[in-house]
Amino acid sequence: MPLRADARRNRQRVLEAAEIVLARDGVAAKMEKIAQQAGVGVGTVYRHFQTKETLIAAIMRARLSSLVAEATVLGEAPDPGPALFAFFTRMVTQSRTKRTFSDALAAAGIDIAPQTRGAGLELQAALEVPLRRAQEAGAVREDVDVKELTALMAGVSAAAERVGWDEEVQDKALALVFDGLRPR
């Protein structure tokens, strides 16, 4: 049964508040603090998310869904090569700035990969058209497939996140990756 409009709004407020509180306090953050930040009762938080792990997984799925939506629109970009490289750059930049959140998950031993795997596959599927169009435009090598592209995106994003690159290092790393993706 679909959520009522007010329940959808509350769920979204909880997700947004949880990102703020978890980034600030780590996974030790209390659900009560998340409720307070969202301006809802703690019962509302638990009604939508029975555990902190399900809440964290929902945040990650929402992030991935946002990337899927962006990648889908990317397939219609008038200049597909630069658009694909700009998307790649945004993914890495977002990862670099979300480092504290992921560090907290890792430190607590929380593995949300099984709960987010489907969204990752959706992102891969959404990138098929933009990649093909970038290849047809001569901006990306023909021998690169979407699995390789997403592996590069994931790897570079993880490196940016784990090491905490500054902007200069990120720009240089991306220039090297993009040079490798371009036709010779």
Order of alpha helices (4+ residues) and beta strands (2+ residues): alpha-alpha-alpha-alpha-alpha-alpha-alpha-alpha-alpha-alpha
